Amino acid sequence: MNKYPVWAKIAAFCAGFLFLIVLFLTCFQMTVFNRRFVSKEMQKYGVAQRIGMTDEALDELYDEMLKYLEGKRDNLDIRVVRNGQETDAFYEKELLHMVDVEALFRKGFILRNALAGITALLLVLLIGRRQYRPICGGFLAASGFFTVAVGVLTYLLTRDFDRTFIKFHQIFFTNDLWQLNYATDLLMNIVPETFSQDVAIRTIITFAAIWIPLLIVSVVLFIKKKK
């Protein structure tokens, strides 16, 4: 006879799945806002030299952009020196697109924090009712479901990144401001698709580095509790 109630199994699965979403979003944040990683990526692709800026100036520009996305700046009205001449960093279309990007990041932070709160409440409920084994089982079941989702994402990224990149923007942005021009728009040159691809890969690797040990521990505890 199964002594674990259905509500506990459902709550445990939801807690596990929401936790994985929170973890994935956190790993993405850790990657995007890692100044050292960004600087290395810019040097890797020779971005500063290509756009007529020094590495130090590009790092400063990126730092200000990240501050904007973190809500620590009100705007991106920034002056930079390119090819020996001082000029505005971004045109109006780029600034308007970054407004949309900042809004998307802000909503992502709110969503992540809300899901983290719900996860904590579910775990408190399960632990308070002494439903320990369903927590492990729910995490394992959620991990299986999440593995499929991450696998599909990885497949799409490696199979046709350009198409996935375009589809992402079509889903999350309601205008065409994201359709910028490499020849005229600085934003396109300092956020190349290769950089976006590296961000996606690093996010998945960071996520896996945390998730796999937790998965192993859950398997061990699940088997131990069963015995």
C-alpha positions in Angstrom: 0.0 0.0 0.0 1.3 3.4 -0.9 1.6 5.5 2.2 2.4 8.7 0.5 -0.6 10.9 -0.3 -1.2 12.2 -3.8 -1.1 15.8 -2.8 2.5 15.3 -1.5 3.6 13.8 -4.8 2.1 16.6 -6.7 3.5 19.3 -4.4 6.9 17.6 -4.5 6.9 17.5 -8.3 5.9 21.1 -8.5 8.6 22.1 -6.0 11.2 20.2 -7.9 10.2 21.6 -11.3 10.0 25.2 -10.0 13.3 24.9 -8.3 14.9 23.8 -11.6 13.5 26.8 -13.4 14.7 29.1 -10.6 18.2 27.4 -10.8 18.3 27.8 -14.6 17.3 31.5 -14.5 19.9 32.1 -11.7 22.6 30.4 -13.8 21.6 32.6 -16.7 21.9 35.7 -14.5 25.3 34.6 -13.2 26.5 34.2 -16.7 25.2 37.4 -18.2 26.3 39.6 -15.3 29.7 38.1 -15.0 31.9 41.0 -16.0 35.0 38.8 -16.3 33.3 36.4 -18.6 32.0 39.2 -20.7 35.4 40.8 -21.0 37.0 37.5 -22.0 34.3 37.0 -24.6 34.9 40.5 -26.1 38.6 39.8 -26.3 38.0 36.3 -27.8 36.1 37.8 -30.7 38.2 40.9 -31.1 35.1 43.1 -30.7 36.9 46.2 -29.5 39.4 46.3 -32.4 36.6 45.7 -34.9 34.5 48.7 -33.7 37.4 51.1 -33.1 37.5 51.0 -29.3 40.0 50.0 -26.7 39.3 46.9 -24.6 39.1 49.0 -21.5 36.6 51.4 -23.0 34.5 48.5 -24.2 34.6 46.9 -20.7 33.4 50.2 -19.3 30.6 50.4 -21.8 29.4 46.9 -21.1 29.6 47.6 -17.3 27.2 50.5 -17.8 24.9 48.4 -19.9 24.8 45.7 -17.2 24.1 48.3 -14.6 21.2 49.5 -16.7 19.8 45.9 -16.8 20.3 45.6 -13.1 18.2 48.7 -12.5 21.3 50.8 -11.4 21.1 53.3 -14.3 18.1 55.2 -15.6 19.2 55.2 -19.3 21.9 54.4 -21.7 22.7 57.9 -22.9 26.4 57.2 -23.0 29.3 58.9 -25.0 32.1 56.7 -26.2 35.3 57.2 -28.2 35.4 55.2 -31.5 38.1 55.5 -34.1 39.5 58.5 -32.2 36.2 60.5 -32.2 33.7 61.0 -29.4 30.1 60.0 -30.3 26.9 58.7 -28.8 27.2 55.0 -28.1 23.7 54.1 -29.3 21.1 55.4 -31.8 17.5 55.9 -30.9 16.4 52.5 -32.2 19.0 50.8 -30.1 18.0 52.7 -27.0 14.3 51.8 -27.5 15.2 48.2 -27.9 17.3 48.2 -24.7 14.2 49.6 -22.9 12.4 46.4 -24.0 15.4 44.3 -23.0 15.5 45.9 -19.5 11.8 45.3 -19.1 12.3 41.6 -20.0 15.1 41.2 -17.5 13.1 42.9 -14.8 10.1 40.6 -15.4 12.5 37.7 -15.4 13.9 38.7 -12.0 10.3 39.0 -10.6 9.3 35.6 -12.0 12.4 33.9 -10.6 11.9 35.4 -7.2 8.2 34.5 -7.2 8.9 30.9 -8.2 11.6 30.7 -5.5 9.0 31.8 -2.9 6.5 29.3 -4.1 9.1 26.5 -4.0 10.1 27.4 -0.5 6.4 27.3 0.7 5.9 23.9 -0.9 9.0 22.5 0.7 8.0 23.9 4.1 4.6 22.3 3.7 6.2 18.9 2.8 8.8 19.0 5.5 6.2 20.2 8.1 4.0 17.1 7.2 7.1 14.9 7.3 6.8 14.0 3.6 10.5 13.6 3.0 10.6 10.8 0.4 8.2 12.5 -2.0 10.6 15.4 -2.1 13.3 13.2 -3.6 10.9 11.4 -5.8 9.3 14.7 -7.0 12.8 16.2 -7.8 13.7 13.1 -9.8 10.4 13.2 -11.8 10.8 16.9 -12.3 14.4 16.4 -13.4 13.3 13.9 -16.0 10.8 16.3 -17.4 13.3 19.1 -17.3 16.0 17.0 -19.0 13.7 16.7 -22.0 13.2 20.5 -22.1 16.9 21.3 -21.8 17.7 18.6 -24.3 15.4 20.1 -26.9 16.9 23.6 -26.2 20.4 22.3 -26.6 19.4 20.5 -29.8 17.9 23.6 -31.3 20.9 25.7 -30.3 23.4 23.3 -31.9 21.3 22.5 -34.9 20.3 26.0 -36.0 21.2 28.8 -33.6 20.3 31.6 -36.0 16.7 30.3 -36.4 16.4 29.8 -32.6 17.8 33.3 -31.9 15.3 34.9 -34.3 12.4 32.8 -32.9 13.3 33.9 -29.4 13.1 37.5 -30.3 9.8 37.0 -32.1 8.3 35.4 -29.0 9.5 37.9 -26.4 9.4 41.2 -28.3 6.3 42.6 -29.8 8.1 45.0 -32.2 10.9 44.9 -34.8 13.3 47.1 -32.8 15.5 44.1 -32.3 16.2 43.9 -36.0 19.3 46.0 -36.0 22.1 46.5 -38.6 25.7 45.4 -38.2 26.9 48.2 -40.4 25.4 51.0 -38.4 24.3 49.8 -35.0 26.9 49.4 -32.2 24.6 47.2 -30.2 24.7 44.5 -32.8 28.5 44.5 -32.9 29.0 44.3 -29.1 26.4 41.6 -28.7 27.2 39.3 -31.6 25.3 36.0 -32.1 28.5 34.1 -31.2 28.5 35.8 -27.8 24.8 34.9 -27.3 25.6 31.3 -28.2 28.4 31.2 -25.7 26.1 32.6 -23.0 23.6 29.9 -23.7 26.2 27.1 -23.5 27.8 28.5 -20.4 24.4 28.8 -18.7 23.6 25.1 -19.5 27.1 24.0 -18.2 26.7 26.0 -15.0 23.2 24.6 -14.5 24.4 21.0 -15.0 27.3 21.5 -12.6 24.8 22.2 -9.8 21.9 20.0 -10.9 23.8 16.7 -11.5 25.2 16.5 -7.9 21.8 17.3 -6.5 20.3 14.6 -8.8 22.8 12.0 -7.6 22.1 12.9 -3.9 18.3 12.6 -4.6 18.8 9.1 -6.2 20.8 7.9 -3.2 18.3 9.3 -0.7 15.4 7.9 -2.6 16.8 4.4 -2.7 17.9 4.6 0.9 14.4 5.7 2.1 12.8 3.0 0.0 15.0 0.3 1.7 
